[in-house]
Amino acid sequence: MQRLEDRVAKFVLKNLRQYREFPWCQRMLDRFQLPPTVHHHAHHRVWQRRFYDFNVFTDRKIREKLNYMHNNPVERRLVEKPGDWPWSSWRFYYLQDSSVLAMDRMP
């Protein structure tokens, strides 16, 4: 993931710099600009820092991540219960309902 993110960020920044005569390209470059208080070798950041990838090895961690994903729409107040979110795998895991979303079950 890190290599993919790095390559995509370089591609995006290269193209925005190349076409900065277009106002939206300059606006995007400005949005990616790091503030002077950030001591970093780069001057722009495309990806948010708070998100990171990691491997999930244990059943306990799988359940934790599934519960987190299933509860996201509830936390954002988009629905009252996890099963109300139509694109959630919650119905598949907890009701064995694959009518909307069929998938391979995680162990």
Beta strands, then each sheet from edge to edge (+ up, - down):
end
